[in-house]
Structure formats: C-alpha cells, structure tokens
Amino acid sequence: MEKSKYPNFKFTWIGGLVLLAGLFFGTMIVSFFNVFWMFTFKENLQYRDWFFMITNAAGFLTAIAFFDFFIVRRTTGMKLNFNFSPTNFSTYLLIFPMMIGMMFIAEFITAQIPTTGPFFGKYYNFFTQMMEKLTDDPVVMIITAVICAPIFEEIIFRGIIQKGLMNKGVEPKMAIVFASVIFGVIHGNPWQFVGAVLLGCVLGLVYYKTKSLLLPMLLHGFNNLCSTLLITYVKTESFADAFKVSEWIILTIGIALFSLFYFLFMKKYKVHYSEI
C-alpha cells in the first residue's frame, strides 16, 4: 500500500495550547514592532487600516507553524500537509447552494438574538462600533475577510482541529461539531457565534466528504464576500434587508435550499478521488 503523504497527527488539549501559544506569540511580535515604531517614528500603527489584517495574519501563521513544529513533526516525523485538490464541477453546483441555504437559516436565527437591553444593547453597540472600524477601507476588508481569514481559519479549524480529532478516533460528526463550536466561540459575540457554528458544520461536512481543504476555503470566502458586500452596500449583514423581504421568507428559502442540496450532496454525490 502506498504511504500517505499526509501526516496522521492527532489533536489533543496539548495541541490546543500549542495553537494558542503560537497565536499569542505572533500577535505579540506585531505589538512589539508597533511599540518600536512608535518610539522611533512617533506613529501608532494601530490607527492604520491594515494593522488589524497584519496582526491577524501573523497570529494565524505562527499558530500553524507552532503546531507543525511542536506537534506534527515530533509525533509523525512528517511536515504539516493538506489536500488542496479541486474536484469535479458538479460538486460546486451542490455545495454552494447548500451553503447559501445555511447562510439564510443562520441569518434568521441570529436575527432572534436581542440587540437592545441592559446587557445585549451595550454589547451590540460595542460590537458594531468595532466592526465599523474594521470596515473603513473596503480593500483591506476584502483581503482580510475574503482571502486571509478563509485560508488561515480553514487550515486551523478544519485541517488541524477537525482532522486531528478524527485521526484520534473521534466520530466524524462529533469532530465537525466540536471544531465548529470552537470556531464560533473565537468570534467573541453571540451574533456571529450562531452563524459561525452552523456554517462551520457545513464547511466541516464538505471537508469530510471531499477530503479537500480547498472547497471549505472557497465556501468560507464566498460567505465572507457576501457579508462584505452587504455591509458595504446595505450597511447591514441582512439578506432580508437587502431584498426587502421578511426574515421568515429568508428562513423558508434557506430550509428549502439546504434540504435539497444536502440530500443531493450526501446521497447522490460520489467522491471522484480519495485522499492517500
């Protein structure tokens, strides 16, 4: 039997700590550089539109590098490597409508979370003000949300956490849910948590079914592109507001789309290659 070129690493709580350490190390490097820049050139780079993008990229890159060096190479003798193979065109015709359906469902559920009141009101105002600062420059926003985030986050949450759990023997269904819940938690607010968990489950399912990390990256980028366009042109992440329809209509369409294409993807679709 041909030896696999993909390392059979496992994800444990130690691996989680290693990822956190790498994330902290990367962001601290950028912070120290900013302090140096302030003392030398009397300018705080935190006010630059691209600073958040650089900080995120540095944190994710060092997190992945730490996991590769301290976990994967030491336990498998191989370097971290993933399958990024494209698949047959019919697959894309199934997974994108399925993704849109879940996006509509997630929007409806998110819309039920309060945005006013003594707790939610203050938290929501803080969250929206923070998001407004991140969306001042549409070019930086697109690079950050549509390109960088899908690549780095899919490598970590699907490629490392989900796959590492399945390699450990965790049932695929539980591995997908666990990685998706962590994915939701790191967003740090209840309005993005719901969408991140539900969409993370779709991304995890697609990765498990096709064995290619490229497909969840494309879906993730598509989801973030839709959000970016909505924020830019509608000033809200709501499809209901964009199309001037009720959230219940969005939910109905979402359930219909997701149910149909989930069935076709799970029952009718055949993987045309296997991961060795």
N, C-alpha and C positions, 0 to 999 in steps of 0.2 A: 504494500500500500504506500502511495506517495506521501511523503512527510508534509504536513501542513506548513505553509509559510506564515500563518497567523498564530501568534503565541497563545497558549492556553492558560492565561493568567486568571486569577480569582480575585474577586472584590470582597474585602472584609472591612471591619471598622478601622483597621490599621491603614488600609488603602484610603479610606475617607479622610483620616487625619493627615496623610501624606498630601492628598489633594488640597486640603485646607492650608497646610503649611506652604505649599507651592504658590497658592493664590495670595496668601499673605506676603510672602517673600517678593513676588512680582510687583504687587501694588506698593510695597514699601520702597522698592528700588526707585519707582517713579516718584514717590513722595520725597525721597531724599534728593533726587535730581532736581525737583522743584524748589526745595529749600536752598540748594546750591545756586540755582539760577536766580532766586530772589536776592541772595546776598551779593552775587556777582553783578547782575544786571538790573536789580531793583524792580523786577517784574514778577508778579504771581501768575504762573502758567495756568492755575486753576480757572482763571477767567477766560481762557481761550476755549473756543468751541470744540476743538479736537482733543483737549486734555482728557476728558472722560473716556473717549474712544481708546486713546493710548494706554490709559490706566487699566481698562478692562482687558485689552489685548495682552498686556504684559502679565496680568494676573492669570489669565487662562493659559497662556503659553507656558509659564513656569509651573503651573499646576500639572499640566500634561507632562512636561519634562520631568518633574519630580516623580510622578507615578511611573513613568517609563524607566527612570534610572533606579529608583529605590524599590520598586515592586516588580515590574515586568522582567527586567534584565536579570535581577537577582534570583527570581523564582523559576524562570523558564529558560534563561540563557539566550533569549532572543530579544530583539528590539520591538517596541510597540508598532504594530502594523495593522491596517484595516483594509477591508474590501471596499473599494470605491467604484465597482463596476457598474456601468449603465445596464439597463435591462430592456426587454422588448417594449416597443412603443405602446402596445395595448395596456401595459401596466400603468403607464402615466395617465391613460384615459380613465382608469379606475380609481387611482389613489387621490388625484386632485379633486374630483367631485366629492369623494368621501371626506376629504379634508375640509372642503367648503361647508359640507353639511355639519360637521362637528364644530366649525367656527360659528355657524349660526346658532347651534344649540348652546354653545358656551356663552355667546352674547346674551341670549335670553336669561340664562341662569345668573350671569354676572349682573344683569340689569335689576335683579331682585334684591341685590345687596344694598342696604341703605347708604346714602351719601350725605345724609344730614343727621343731626342729633349731637349730643354731648361728646360722644366718642368718635363715631364714624364721620361726623361733619368735619372736625378738626383734622382727622387723619386724612380724609379725602382731599381737603384743601391743601394740606402739605404735599400730598402725592401729586396733585395736579400742578402745583407750582414747581415741583421738582421736574416733572415731565416737560413743562413749558421751557425750562432752562435747557433741557437736553434736545429740544426740537427747534432751537433758534436757527441753526444752519441746516437746511434740508439735505445738502450733500453729505455732511458729516453724519447726519441721522441715517441716511440710506446706507452709507458704508458700515456704520456701527450695527444697525438693526437688521439689514438685509443680507450683508455679506459676512461680517465678522462673527456676530452672535450665532447664526446658524452653524457655521463651521466649528467654532470652539465648543459651543454648548452641546452639539450632537456628538462630538468626539467624547466629551466627558460623560454626558448623561446616558446616551445610548451605547456608544462604543466602549466606554470603560465601565460604568456602573451596571447598566443592564446586562451587557455581555459578560462582565466579570461575575455577576450573580448567577447567571445561567451556567457558566463554566464551573461554578461552585456546586451546582446541583439544585439551585432554586428553580421551582416550576416557572416556566416562561411567563405565564400570566401574572404571577406574583412579582417577578423581576421587572416586568413592564410597569406595573402599578407602583412599585417601590421607587423606581427611577423617576417616574412621572410626579410622584408626590414630592420628592426632594427637589425636582425641577420647579414645582410650584412654590415651594417654601422659599427658595432663594430669590424669588421675585419680590418678596418682602411686603406684600399688601394683599388684602382679600380679593380685590377686584381683578388682579392679574393671576392670583392663585388658581381660581376655578378654571379659567381658560387654559392656563399652563398645564394643569393636571390632565384635563380632558384631551387637549391637543397632544400632550406628551404621550398619552396612551395610543393615539393614532400613529404618531411617529415611531413609537416602540413596536407596535404591531407590524408596521411596514418594514422596519429593520429586521424583525424576527422572521418575517415571511420571505423577504427577498435576499437577506444576508448582505445587502449592500448599504453602506452608510451614506452613499451619495443621495439616495432617494429621500430619506428623512431630512437631509440638509436642504434639498430643493423645496420640500414641503414647508419646512421651517422658514426658509427665506420668503416663500410665497405668502405665508401667513403674516410675517412681519412687514412685507411690502404692502399688503392690503391695509394693515394698521397705519403704516406711514402715510399712505395716500389719503386715508380717511382723516387722519389728524391734520394733514396739510391743507386739504380742500374742504372738509366738512367741519373741522375743529372738534371732532369727537371720533371715537373708535366705533361708532354705532352704524351698522348697515341699515338698521331701521330708520335712522335719521337721514342717511344718505339717500335711501329710496323712498322716503316719506310714507312708510307703511308701519303697521303695528308690529310690536315685538312678537305677538302671537303668530303673525304671518311668517316672520323670520323663523320662529321655532318650528312651525309646520313644514316649511320648505326644508329646513335643516334636518328634521327627522326623516323626511321622505328621501332626501339625497343620501344621507348617511346610511339608512337602512338598505336601500337598493344597491349602492356601490360597495358597502361592506359585504353583503351577500355575494355579489359577483366576484369580489376580490378574494374572499375566503373560500367560497365553494366552487367557483368556476375557474379561477386563475391557477395556472400551473407555472411554477418557477422553472425557468429555462436554463438555469445553471445552478451549480452547487458550490458552496464555499469549501475549499480543500484546506 
